[in-house]
């Protein structure tokens, strides 16, 4: 596969903050997603928003098994030379995760994964560590984990980065807490806003009304299963070896009342009237079983490459489910 993920798909550092803020359901207004340079996007009237679950705000405390969890508000920070390279024009942020032992015995600090998704489409943020933001400890054997007395507290400072243009947007932070000896973790969702004043008008949620009829959907439409493949956006960089780079969004709208786990899908990109295979990528949301909050949208952005001689021209993107049996083709035009 030539393509790779943009903005950190699959880049979650276990026990450190990764991922992106997820916001609420669809707006009730008629909206059209802003087309990139790669595809025609239909206008679809949105249906009424689904019922949104109420989540604690950032800074509040929630229960996760025998532990109580809180995530502080996100605040601006400086990234030093010790931090990994961050995406261009990004805004580094910090938060403190607090884990309190609410049980009646000494317990090891649970395996904890924190993810964040921001904006109307729940875009994925980028995790980073720094000298002053070491993150939560990496998974280790129970004998070497920190232990906490009943009523005791364990804290960790974590770092994420979002595009500077996301200032002031909504953010959903997810903590997945897996206690020692347990297989499944407890998911706790917190909501708040990114610091700063919004620089642009909020990104609209593309219409999520009844999907267009027929087996083939236009790029930018929602499928009956709650998925959306967005229009392709051609990058401004020159072609390399006769190929151009483009990006596209894969979104999932969790309209259910329970958490959905995972968003692993393949995207096969075909060009021209003869459907010539151009690229295929695997899109993961944070990590293979990352939870998606009920009533929220989650989006990952992936990068693909296309033959330069296929531009302009028709493009088809086939969304393929994990088993390979669920296949939904989307079509548009590369300009």
N, C-alpha and C positions, 0 to 999 in steps of 0.2 A: 504494500500500500504506500503510495507516495504522500498522501495527505497527512497532516498532523493537526493537532488541536490548538486553537487559539485561546488565550485567556485561561489556560490551566485545566483543560479537561483531563482527568486522570492524574492531576498533579497534587492530589491531597497528600499532605504529610500526616501520617497517622498520629493522632494526639496533638496536632497543631491545627490552627485555623486554616481551612482551605475552602474553596467553593465560592458561591455568589449569592447575593440577597434575593429572596423570592418575595414577590409582592402578591397582591390580591388578585381576585378574579377579574373578568373582563369588565371594561367600562360599558355603560349602557348607551353610549353615544356611537354614532356612525363614524368610524375612523378608517383611515387608509395608512398602512405602514409605509414609511418613506422608502421609495425604491432606491436600490443601489444602482450601479451602472450596469448591472447584469441581467435584469429581468423585469418583465411586466408584472405588476402586482394588482390583483383585483380588489375592488372595494366591496366589503361585506358588512352588512348591518349586524352589530353585535346583539346577542341575546341578553336577557337580564342576568346580572351577576349571580353566581351560585352563592349559597349561604357561606359566609366566611366564619371559620372558627376563631374564637377569641384567644390570643396568645399573650402571655405575660410580656410586659415591656422590658427593654434592656435595663439592667440594674435591679430588677425584681428577682425573687427567689422562687424556684420551682422544685418539685420533688421528682427524683429519679431513683426508684428502688429505695435502698437504705442511705441514699445520699441526697443532699440538697444542692442545687446548682444555680449559679447566677453568672451572667455575662454583663460586664459594665458597658456603658455607652462607648461607642467608638470615637476616638479623639485623634486629631492629626499628630503625626510624629515625624521625626527625621530618619531617613534611611542612611546608614553610614556605609563606608567602603566595605565593611564586613558583611553587609547584606548581599544576597544573590541579586543578580541583575533583574530589575523590575521593568515591566512594559513601559514604553515611552509615554510621557504625559500622564503618568499615574499619580495617585494621591495615596501615600502610605498612611496607614491608620494603626492604632493600637487598642487593645482591650485587655481586661483582666478577667480570667475565668476563676471562679471560686467554687471549690468543692468542699462541702461540710459533711462530716460523718454523722448521720442522723441515727445510726444503729446503736446497739448497746455493747459492742465489742470493738477491739482494735481491728482495723481493716486496712488492706492495701488500697492505694489510690486506684480507682477504676480506670480501665482503658477508656479514654475519652477522645472522641473525634469531634471537632467543631468545624462547621461549614457556614458560609454566608452567601446569600444571593440578594441582589439589589435591583431596584427599579421594577417597572410594571411587568416586565417579562421574566423577572427572576434570573438575571444574568449572573454568571459565575465570577466571583472575585479570585484574587491570586494570593496564595499564602506566601509568607516569607519569614525568615528568622533573622535576628540581628544580635549584636552584643547585649543590647538592652531589651530584646524581645526573644528570649530563648525558646518560647513555645512550651507546650505541654511535653512531658517526657515521652520518649519513644517506647514502644512496647518492649517489655523485658520479662524475664521470669519473675514469678511472684516473690522469690527470695530476695530480689534486689530492688523491688518496688518500694517507694516511700510508704510508710505506715502511719495511720492517723488514729489518735485516741477518739473514743466516743465524744462527740461535741467538738472535736478538733477540726481545723481548717487547713486546706491545701490550696495555694493560689499559683497561678502561672500567667505571665504576660505573653500575649500572642500578637502577631502582626498580619495584616492583610493589606492589599492594595487594590484600588478601584480606579477607573478612569477619572481624571479630574472633572470631566463634564458631568459625572454622576453626583456631584455635590448636592446635598439636600434631599436626595431621593430616599424612598423607603428601603428598608433592609430587613430581612428575616435571617436570624442566626439560629442554626440548629446545633444542639449538642447531643451526641449519641454516646451514652454512658453504659459501659458493659462492666458489671461488677465481677470480681474475681470468682471463677468457677461457673460463671454464666455464659451461655452461648449467644443469646440474643441481648441486644442493648436496649436501653430505655431512651426514646427520642423526646427531647424537650425543645420547643420552639419559642424563640423570643423575637419581638419586633420593635423596631425603632426607626430612626432616620440617620442617614449619613450626615456628618457635619458639613456646614457651609450652606450657602444659598444656591438654589438651582440656577445653573448657568443658561439652560435652554428650557423650552417648554417640555413638560414631562413626556416621555416616550409613550405614545398611545398603544393600548393593547389592540392588536388586529382583531377584527370582528370574528366572533366565535359562534355565530348562528348556525343554522343547519348547513352542513357541507354541501358544496355543489353536487348536482346529480352526475352520475356516470362513474366509471372506474378510474378515470384519470382526473386528477385535481390540478388546478393552476397553482404555481408556486405562490406561497403566502396564505393559502387556505388551510383551515383546520379539517382534519379527517374526523370521521365518526368515532374514532378511538381516542380522540383528544390530542393528536399529534399535529404539528405544523412544521413544514419545511419552508423556510423563508427564501426570498429571492437571493440569487448569487450577486455578490459585490466584487467586481474586478478590482484588484489592487493596482496602484499606480506604478508599481515597479516594472521595469522593462522585462520582456520575455527572456527566459533563460533556456537555452537548448530548444528553442521553438515552443516553449510552454509558458503560459501566464498563470499567475496565482489568483485565486478567488476565495472568498469566505462565504459561509452561509450559516444560518441559525437553525437549530433543531429545538423545538419547544414541546413541552408536555403540560397540559392543563389538567391538574388533579381535581376534578369536580366531585370526587367522593368525600365521604366524611371520615375516612381513615387515611393513614399514611401510606403512600406508595413507596415501594423500595426499588431503586434502580431505574436506569434509563438507557441501558445498553442497546444500541441500534447500529446497523450498518447503512451507509449511504453510498449508492452506486451512481456515478455521474456519467451520463451518456450524451454524446453530441451528434448533431446532424440528423437528417431524416432517416438515416440507416441505423441510428442508435449505436454509434461507435463508442466502445468503452473508453473513457478518459481517465477515470480515477475511482477508487473506492476507499472509504475511510470508516473507521469504527468510532462512534461517538459515545463517550461515557460521561455521565454526570458525576463529577467529583471522583467517585470510586464506584466499584461495580454494584454495591447495594446501598448507595447513598439514599437517605430518605427524602421524600418530597412531601411537604406539609399539605394537609387537606385544604382544599379551596385555594390553592396557590399554583402559580405557573413557575416552571423551571426551564431555563434555556442554556444550551451550550453552543459555542461557536466553533466551527471546524474549518480547516483550510484544505483546499483541493487545488490541483493544477490541471490546466486545460490546454489542448493544442491551440496555438495562436491562430492557425488557419481555420479554426471552428468559430472564430469571432469576426463579424456578427453571425448569428445563426441560432437555430433552435437548440434547446438543452432540455434533457430529461433527468430527473433525480428520482431514483427508486429507493424508498424507505423500506428496509428489510428488518423484520423482527428477529428476536434472538434465535428462534427455531428455524428461521428461513422460510416458514410457511406464510407468515403475514407480510404481504408486499403491497405497497401503495405507490404508484407512479405519480410524479408531479412534473408538469411541463411549463416552460417559459421560453424567453428569448434572451440570448446573450448579445449585448450591444457594445 
